[in-house]
Amino acid sequence: MILLYLAAGLFLGWTLGGNDAANIFGSAVGSRMVRFRDAALVGSIFVVLGAVFQGRGGAETLNSLGRVDAMAGAFIVSLSAALVVYYMNSRGLPVSTSQAIVGGILGWVFFNKLTPDYGVLFKIVSTWITGPLLGMLFAASLYKALKKILLHSHIHLVELDTWIRFSLIVVGAFGAYSLGANNIANVMGVFAPMAPDVLVHFGLFSIDGVQLLFLVGGLAIATGIYTNSRRVMETVGNGLLALSPEAAIVVVLSQALVMFLFSWSGLAHWLQSMGLPSLPLVPVSSTQLVVGSILGIGLVKGTREINTRLLAGIGAGWILTPIAAGLTAYILLFVAMNVFNLPVLSAVSSAAGEVAQAKNTGTLRIDFILPGVIAISGTIIALLVWAFLKTKQKQLKAENELLLQQNINLESEKELDELNLKNMHAANQELSERIEIMNREFGSLALGLTGQKIFFEEISSQLDKLGQTQLTKEQEVALNEIRSLLQQKMSFDKEKDTFYLNAEQTNKAFYERLEKNFPGLSQQDKRLALLIRIGLSNKEIATMLNITLKSVEVFRYRLKKKMGLEQQHSLNDFIKNL
Amino acid sequence: MFTFRHAKKSIALIDEFLGKVDQGILIFKEGVTNYLSGNQQRFLDNLQTLSSLESDADLLRRKLENILYTQSLMPQLRGDIMRLIEELDNILDLAKKNLYQFDVEVPFIPVELHADMHQLTHLSVSACESLMPGVRAFFREPQDVKEKLHRVYLFEKEADKLADSIKRKVFQEMTHLKLSEKFHLRYFTLHIETLSDAAERAADLLSIMALKRTI
């Protein structure tokens, strides 16, 4: 039954872990300087240590506000606070667990028609203002100091990055310790009066019943950190102010300092012994401290960057949280008492400050030295193995990523090569088309020459006929001159030279291939092949080579033979595809 | 969780990279001077050296990129830093391309323009040289970056002015040159001038990055 009642506290611890741990590591994780799992591991360890070794002061203060001395009452106070925190968390609103639990206790006090200790209440409420103010002051001074140090440190930016990571982890650990020390009272404080009276010895140290209770609460917070803090981390880390990693260190350090001061009983006792006003040992809201710290930095930097809308939302949450928790507690207490008939107030008077049952029946002592030593040794060995495996895994991951990167580079190079190949194909295509066009032009030229030759032959035959008639001596001389000129013209030597020069130049590659593959070809054969490639007909070829049509056929036959082609193969196709 | 090993390696890579860029722009200046003086062999040596410096710088840039991303270093700044490194690499790349163009196209530069071309190269290279202390300062003393960059802007402006004057001289006064030669000269003036423009672009980026670090 006790475990069932404690479940509410554990639930509250879980929500606190989800919400308040984000105040410590939210900026670091949000700025991607620290990985979530590292933050969760460090946060969990130190929050438990803080809760166990320095959590007592805050719990005593809460109990002096209203000593919830019945298990069912404590359960309901804790549950109502947890429900409110969980609801506001799920809406993405930063919420204070401290205010929720105070609201719950006040709900219990008013339900039982008791009078709260207004002095303690004032002390607690005043910390809701002094806490953030102190956080603001610390943050402003620390930020200025850090900036000054960084300005004169001349540390290389990359090295600075590593130092900042290191610092974020260290101050995060301190922050988690302070959170555990200060806020465990919110989680388990109401159950403290009902803690078992035991003392467990671990050799080097021992813990009592209240600390055992706080250990369980700390573990609940750690679970909350692991399972429920990512989303809120984003709200706190990135929503309010875009924090630089340096600012993140300052925010965490200043809130950790304030929480530490408000839970350090040694300092409070020392100040009291010196006759100085001491700081109250009160659970303070880490959310409020973060907001105060960020405001402090904002004041140093100039407030332009602050998201005032979100700030207003947080402010509204501060007022709503204790009221909502108080009302929820009141309603749940009413239901518990009237429906389930559960005692929410002990029969013994619950006046504040009155010690409940005398605990002088003798403390149960448990020696846990050997199991403790075994557990610690086991933990150390497990940590060493884990660290070794982690390093190996990291190395493999880095190598893998490097290979992936190289693969990407290779892929890019391959794509580039393909692109170049495509370009080359396109250029080749263009060149082929140009050659084709020029060859067609050569064909037309050859056709023109053939036409002209036919025309000149016709004139020549007419002149021959004219020569057979009776002519004067002068007329015969003139006719012979015309015939001679015509014969010269009909050879088309000049045109042919130009034609061959251009055609060979255009089909240079073809010519080279021809010479390479068939070194035995004569000049006449090569010209014939060129003319076939250009696409001339036999008649045109005859004109170009100044031979008869029959001779062209003979030349083609010989060329085919020299090229080693079978009867059925087409010489034209072969040459065009060469 | 954190280690200084990768940080130290990254610092060494950055320093080595900056050294390569520094050497590269000096070699470019020497290359142009040798070209103008007609020292063909020394010009070719410069070209070879610059080419190998550029390849080394590319390799260092890739290594740095790998280490910054695989080791998750400076998650908020690495994007900016890689952009800056790419801008610097671009300067070296431009210097190499320009010197290659001298080698391939062998521009005819009339003797009366030699002094101007020398001066233009000097100004462009000075703009790039002045950038380097700013880049180095960014990593250690970001507050000093601004005062180190004003020279870059000055040299860039002067290079612009001189380039304009050369182009005007070529097209308006040197009537004995063929139009093709004039065009060629205009392109080479532009090639040399682009170095200072690239330095200015890097300086702009650096100013913003430094400002982001100091606020």
Boltz contact constraints between the chains, C-beta under 6 A:
constraints:
  - contact:
      token1: [A, 31]
      token2: [B, 76]
      max_distance: 6.0
  - contact:
      token1: [A, 32]
      token2: [B, 75]
      max_distance: 6.0
  - contact:
      token1: [A, 38]
      token2: [B, 1]
      max_distance: 6.0
  - contact:
      token1: [A, 154]
      token2: [B, 140]
      max_distance: 6.0
  - contact:
      token1: [A, 156]
      token2: [B, 11]
      max_distance: 6.0
  - contact:
      token1: [A, 156]
      token2: [B, 139]
      max_distance: 6.0
  - contact:
      token1: [A, 156]
      token2: [B, 140]
      max_distance: 6.0
  - contact:
      token1: [A, 157]
      token2: [B, 139]
      max_distance: 6.0
  - contact:
      token1: [A, 158]
      token2: [B, 7]
      max_distance: 6.0
  - contact:
      token1: [A, 158]
      token2: [B, 10]
      max_distance: 6.0
  - contact:
      token1: [A, 158]
      token2: [B, 11]
      max_distance: 6.0
  - contact:
      token1: [A, 159]
      token2: [B, 7]
      max_distance: 6.0
  - contact:
      token1: [A, 161]
      token2: [B, 73]
      max_distance: 6.0
  - contact:
      token1: [A, 161]
      token2: [B, 74]
      max_distance: 6.0
  - contact:
      token1: [A, 162]
      token2: [B, 2]
      max_distance: 6.0
  - contact:
      token1: [A, 162]
      token2: [B, 4]
      max_distance: 6.0
  - contact:
      token1: [A, 162]
      token2: [B, 7]
      max_distance: 6.0
  - contact:
      token1: [A, 165]
      token2: [B, 2]
      max_distance: 6.0
  - contact:
      token1: [A, 166]
      token2: [B, 2]
      max_distance: 6.0
  - contact:
      token1: [A, 398]
      token2: [B, 70]
      max_distance: 6.0
  - contact:
      token1: [A, 401]
      token2: [B, 70]
      max_distance: 6.0
  - contact:
      token1: [A, 402]
      token2: [B, 66]
      max_distance: 6.0
  - contact:
      token1: [A, 405]
      token2: [B, 66]
      max_distance: 6.0
